[in-house]
Amino acid sequence: MLLLTTACSGGDEGDGVTVGGKGEAGTPQVTVSPGDGDGKARPESGVTVTAAGGTIEQVALTRKGRPVEGALSADKTSWKSRTLRPGSQYQVTAVAKSPQGKTTTVTSRFTTLRAAAALSVVDVTPGPGEKVGVGMPIMVTFNRAVENRKAVEQALQIRSTKPATGAWYWVSPTQVTFRTKNGEYWQPNQQVTFTARLSGVRAGRRTYGLDDLTRRFAIGDSHIIVASTKTKRLVVRKNGVKIKSWPISAGKGGRVVNGVDTFLTTSGIHLTMGKENPAIMTSEWMGVDPKDKKNGGYKEVIPHAVRISNSGEYIHSMAATVWAQGRQNVSHGCLNSPPAAAQWFYDFAYRGDVVVITGSARRLDWNNGWSYYQMPWEQWVKGSALDRTVTTA
């Protein structure tokens, strides 16, 4: 008959339960934390099982009858679970065996601490199942400001069928963005899976994530668009091969506000952000009445418009300026294009395609739309709470 002796060990993480090792010689001792009956186990601490005088043979941790994952150490003397859902009941059963073949089994039932406030993901871009361009960032928005950014960032996981190197950057207290390394966009034609393993993650004072989230999307063909405001021409490459080119008319300049010429097209690495057909473009964004023609007022209905920044820049159709395209810059900052070419591009483009514009004296800011590649890589990595790069393999 196997004699089991139970002892408790205290600590900040709650009492643990220890069984074995004192009754019959050669019996392994197993310790499980949280202990049996614990009603306020910390979700972020998970479950820990250790074995002395033997190795762990099996651990079963369940919530509502469903298994919860964990990892066994290389020497099989300890096991650690992931974080646990707040306000939930769990059961754990662990079995260890000694070199003499004797076993010890221990069971613990406990309840985790309830969350006073919940952290959740309210938006992820790109959308589920969306096919996007090779420059596409992953933007995660939370329902509240994140205090413990390290813990939350640690819970974010990205896997791709073709490995990439990137990093997270906290754009604001409620949003974190992932992008790949400068010059190393996503490889084309592959699948990407984003997982936020937030359940049980302590995001702030008595604030926990309650649920995990998974988002899958696809990277399409490589679309790299290069345009020059000097040559007034745009070139499209698909998977490295030039497939189309057309004349453009870029920003004419001439409206300087706080030292910035707002009528110049910005030079830098843009990403396509969305499509509008039609787009309503007015001068109201710069505080000018559309009827005030003397001060540059305008209101136009523009077909086949692909947005590339937050400052009103599009690649779009403009039949009225065909005479200037390839010859003169006359727009308010957009890349005016021939109607047929603009319609083709509207149908062709994904969100997240790379648009590199050169030749203008106005530089694109890193936070003007999705222009994150404008920030130097070393600075971007410093914006990670963990100050590290991420490999998606």
C-alpha positions in Angstrom: 0.0 0.0 0.0 1.3 3.5 -0.9 1.3 5.9 1.9 0.9 9.6 0.8 1.8 12.5 3.1 0.4 16.0 2.3 2.2 19.2 3.3 1.5 22.8 2.5 4.1 25.5 1.5 3.2 29.2 1.7 4.1 32.0 -0.5 2.9 35.1 -2.4 1.5 32.9 -5.2 -0.8 31.0 -2.8 -0.3 27.7 -1.0 0.9 24.7 -2.9 0.1 21.1 -2.3 2.9 18.5 -1.8 2.4 14.8 -1.8 4.8 11.8 -1.4 8.4 11.4 -0.4 8.0 11.0 3.3 6.0 7.8 3.6 7.5 4.9 1.7 11.2 5.0 0.7 11.8 5.7 -3.0 8.5 7.5 -3.5 8.8 10.7 -5.5 7.6 14.0 -4.0 5.3 16.1 -6.1 4.4 19.7 -5.5 1.6 21.5 -7.3 0.9 25.2 -7.0 -1.8 26.7 -6.6 -2.8 24.4 -3.8 -6.0 22.5 -3.4 -8.9 24.8 -2.5 -7.1 28.1 -3.4 -9.9 30.6 -4.2 -7.7 33.5 -5.4 -4.9 31.9 -7.5 -3.1 34.5 -9.6 -4.0 34.0 -13.3 -0.6 35.3 -14.5 1.3 32.7 -12.4 -0.4 29.7 -14.1 0.2 26.3 -12.6 3.6 24.9 -11.6 4.3 21.2 -10.9 7.7 20.0 -9.6 9.0 16.5 -8.8 11.8 15.5 -6.3 13.2 12.0 -6.3 11.7 11.2 -9.7 10.4 12.6 -13.0 7.0 13.8 -14.1 5.1 11.3 -16.1 1.9 13.1 -16.8 0.2 16.4 -16.0 -3.5 17.1 -16.9 -4.7 20.7 -16.3 -8.3 21.3 -17.3 -10.9 24.1 -17.3 -14.5 23.1 -17.9 -13.2 19.7 -19.0 -11.0 21.2 -21.6 -7.2 20.8 -21.5 -4.9 23.7 -20.8 -1.4 23.6 -22.4 1.9 23.6 -20.5 5.5 22.7 -21.0 7.7 20.0 -19.4 11.3 20.9 -18.6 14.1 19.0 -20.4 14.9 17.0 -17.2 11.2 16.2 -16.6 11.3 17.5 -13.1 9.1 20.5 -13.6 6.0 21.5 -15.6 4.6 25.0 -16.2 1.3 26.0 -17.7 0.4 29.1 -19.6 -1.5 31.9 -18.0 -5.0 31.1 -16.7 -8.4 32.8 -17.3 -9.5 35.0 -14.4 -12.5 33.9 -12.3 -12.3 30.3 -13.5 -12.2 26.9 -11.8 -9.4 24.5 -12.7 -8.3 21.0 -11.9 -4.8 19.6 -12.2 -3.6 16.0 -11.8 0.1 15.2 -11.8 1.9 11.9 -11.8 5.6 11.3 -11.0 7.7 8.2 -11.0 10.9 7.4 -9.1 13.9 5.5 -10.5 12.6 2.5 -8.5 9.4 2.6 -10.4 7.2 4.0 -7.6 4.6 6.6 -8.4 2.9 9.5 -6.7 -0.3 11.2 -7.9 -1.5 14.6 -6.7 -4.7 16.5 -7.5 -5.5 20.1 -6.9 -8.7 22.1 -7.5 -8.6 25.9 -7.3 -10.2 29.1 -8.6 -8.4 32.0 -10.1 -8.7 35.6 -9.0 -11.5 37.6 -10.7 -10.4 40.6 -12.9 -11.6 44.0 -11.7 -11.1 45.2 -15.3 -10.7 43.4 -18.6 -8.3 43.9 -21.4 -9.6 42.9 -24.8 -8.7 43.4 -28.5 -11.2 45.7 -30.2 -9.6 45.7 -33.7 -6.9 43.9 -35.7 -5.8 45.0 -39.1 -5.7 43.3 -41.6 -9.1 41.7 -41.6 -9.7 37.9 -41.3 -8.8 36.1 -44.5 -7.8 39.3 -46.2 -5.1 39.1 -48.9 -2.7 42.0 -48.4 0.5 43.5 -49.8 4.1 42.6 -48.8 4.4 45.8 -46.7 1.3 45.2 -44.6 1.7 46.0 -40.9 -0.3 44.2 -38.2 -2.1 46.8 -36.1 -3.7 45.7 -32.8 -6.0 48.0 -30.9 -7.0 47.4 -27.2 -10.1 48.6 -25.3 -8.0 50.4 -22.7 -4.5 51.7 -22.1 -2.0 49.0 -21.5 0.1 49.5 -18.3 2.1 46.3 -18.4 3.2 46.5 -22.0 6.0 43.9 -21.6 3.5 41.2 -20.5 1.0 42.0 -23.2 3.6 42.1 -26.0 5.1 38.8 -24.7 1.6 37.3 -25.3 1.5 38.4 -29.0 2.7 35.7 -31.5 3.1 35.9 -35.3 3.8 32.8 -37.5 4.2 32.9 -41.2 4.9 30.0 -43.7 7.9 32.0 -45.0 9.9 33.5 -42.1 10.3 37.2 -41.6 12.1 39.4 -39.1 10.1 42.3 -37.6 9.3 44.1 -34.4 6.4 45.6 -32.4 6.1 49.3 -31.8 3.7 50.9 -29.3 2.1 53.6 -31.4 0.0 54.7 -28.4 -1.0 53.3 -25.0 -3.9 51.4 -26.7 -2.3 50.3 -30.0 0.8 48.3 -30.9 1.9 47.7 -34.5 4.2 45.0 -36.1 6.1 45.6 -39.2 9.0 43.8 -40.9 12.5 45.0 -41.1 13.4 47.8 -43.5 14.0 46.5 -47.0 12.8 43.0 -45.9 9.1 43.0 -46.6 6.9 39.9 -46.2 7.8 37.3 -48.8 4.9 37.0 -51.3 2.2 34.3 -51.5 2.1 32.9 -48.0 -0.1 32.6 -44.9 0.3 34.5 -41.7 -1.3 33.8 -38.3 -1.5 36.3 -35.5 -2.4 35.1 -32.0 -3.0 37.2 -28.9 -2.6 34.8 -26.0 -4.1 37.3 -23.6 -6.2 35.1 -21.3 -4.7 35.5 -17.8 -2.2 38.1 -18.8 -1.9 40.9 -16.2 -2.1 44.2 -18.2 -2.4 46.5 -15.2 -3.6 46.7 -11.6 -6.2 43.9 -11.3 -6.6 44.2 -15.1 -6.4 40.9 -17.0 -7.0 39.6 -20.5 -10.0 37.3 -20.5 -9.8 35.7 -24.0 -7.3 34.7 -26.6 -7.7 35.8 -30.2 -6.4 34.4 -33.5 -6.4 36.2 -36.9 -5.3 34.6 -40.2 -4.6 36.4 -43.4 -2.7 36.0 -46.6 0.2 37.8 -48.3 -0.4 38.1 -52.0 1.9 38.9 -54.9 4.6 41.5 -54.4 3.4 44.8 -55.6 6.1 47.5 -55.6 5.1 50.9 -57.0 7.8 53.6 -57.7 6.8 57.1 -58.7 8.9 60.2 -59.2 7.6 63.8 -58.9 10.5 64.9 -61.1 10.2 62.5 -64.0 6.4 62.5 -63.4 6.1 58.8 -64.1 4.9 55.8 -62.1 6.1 52.2 -62.5 4.5 49.0 -61.2 6.4 45.8 -60.5 4.8 42.5 -59.7 7.0 39.9 -58.1 10.0 41.9 -59.3 8.9 42.3 -62.9 7.8 45.6 -64.4 4.3 45.1 -65.7 2.9 48.7 -66.2 3.9 52.3 -66.3 2.1 55.6 -66.8 2.5 59.4 -66.6 1.4 61.2 -63.5 0.9 64.7 -62.2 2.0 65.2 -58.6 1.6 68.0 -56.0 2.1 71.5 -57.4 3.2 73.1 -54.1 2.7 76.7 -53.1 0.7 76.5 -49.9 3.0 76.7 -46.9 1.6 76.2 -43.4 4.0 76.1 -40.4 6.9 75.7 -42.7 5.3 72.7 -44.6 4.2 73.0 -48.2 0.9 71.0 -47.9 0.4 71.0 -51.7 3.5 69.0 -52.3 3.4 65.2 -52.6 5.4 63.5 -49.8 8.5 61.6 -50.6 9.0 58.3 -48.8 7.8 54.8 -48.4 4.0 54.8 -48.4 1.6 51.8 -48.1 -1.8 51.6 -49.8 -4.4 51.9 -47.1 -7.8 51.5 -48.8 -9.9 52.2 -51.9 -12.7 54.6 -52.6 -14.8 54.8 -55.7 -15.7 57.5 -55.7 -13.7 59.6 -53.1 -15.0 63.0 -52.2 -12.1 65.4 -52.0 -12.5 68.9 -50.6 -10.4 71.8 -49.3 -12.1 71.6 -46.0 -9.2 69.6 -44.5 -7.1 72.7 -44.8 -9.7 75.1 -43.5 -10.7 76.5 -46.9 -14.3 76.8 -48.0 -14.7 74.7 -51.2 -16.5 77.7 -52.7 -13.5 80.0 -52.1 -11.7 79.4 -55.4 -9.4 82.4 -54.8 -7.8 80.7 -51.9 -7.7 77.3 -53.5 -11.1 76.0 -52.5 -12.3 72.8 -54.2 -14.7 69.9 -53.9 -14.4 67.0 -56.4 -15.8 63.6 -56.9 -12.9 61.4 -57.8 -13.3 57.8 -59.2 -10.9 54.9 -58.6 -8.9 56.4 -55.7 -6.4 54.4 -53.7 -5.3 56.1 -50.4 -1.6 56.2 -49.5 -1.5 58.5 -46.5 -3.5 60.3 -43.9 -2.8 63.7 -45.3 -5.1 63.2 -48.3 -2.7 61.6 -50.8 -4.2 59.1 -53.3 -3.3 57.5 -56.6 -6.4 58.3 -58.5 -8.1 59.0 -61.8 -8.1 62.5 -63.1 -9.3 63.1 -66.6 -9.1 66.9 -66.2 -5.3 66.8 -65.8 -4.4 64.3 -68.5 -2.8 67.2 -70.4 -0.4 67.8 -67.5 0.4 64.1 -66.7 4.0 63.4 -67.5 4.6 67.1 -68.1 3.7 69.3 -65.1 2.7 68.9 -61.4 -0.7 70.5 -60.9 -2.4 68.4 -58.1 -2.9 69.2 -54.4 -0.6 66.4 -53.5 -2.2 63.3 -55.1 -0.8 61.3 -58.0 -3.2 62.2 -60.8 -3.3 59.3 -63.3 -5.0 58.6 -66.7 -8.5 57.2 -66.1 -7.7 53.8 -67.6 -4.5 53.4 -65.6 -6.2 54.5 -62.4 -9.0 52.0 -62.8 -6.5 49.2 -63.6 -4.6 50.1 -60.4 -7.7 50.2 -58.3 -8.6 46.7 -59.3 -4.9 45.5 -59.0 -3.9 46.9 -55.6 -4.1 45.2 -52.2 -4.0 47.0 -48.9 -0.4 47.1 -47.8 1.3 47.5 -51.2 4.5 49.4 -51.2 4.5 52.9 -52.9 7.9 54.6 -53.0 7.7 58.3 -54.0 10.8 60.3 -54.7 11.7 63.8 -56.0 9.7 66.0 -53.6 11.1 68.3 -51.0 8.4 67.3 -48.5 9.3 64.3 -46.5 6.7 61.7 -45.4 6.3 61.4 -41.6 6.5 57.9 -40.1 3.0 58.3 -38.6 1.3 59.8 -41.7 -1.0 56.8 -42.4 0.8 53.5 -42.5 4.2 55.0 -43.4 6.0 53.0 -40.6 8.9 52.1 -42.8 9.9 55.8 -42.6 11.2 55.3 -39.1 14.7 53.9 -38.9 14.8 50.3 -37.9 16.8 50.7 -34.7 14.4 53.3 -33.5 11.4 51.1 -34.4 12.8 48.2 -32.3 13.3 50.6 -29.3 9.6 51.2 -29.5 9.0 47.5 -28.4 8.4 47.2 -24.7 10.7 44.2 -24.9 13.3 46.0 -27.0 13.7 43.1 -29.3 13.1 41.8 -32.9 10.7 39.0 -33.7 11.2 36.1 -36.0 8.0 34.7 -37.5 9.3 31.2 -38.4 
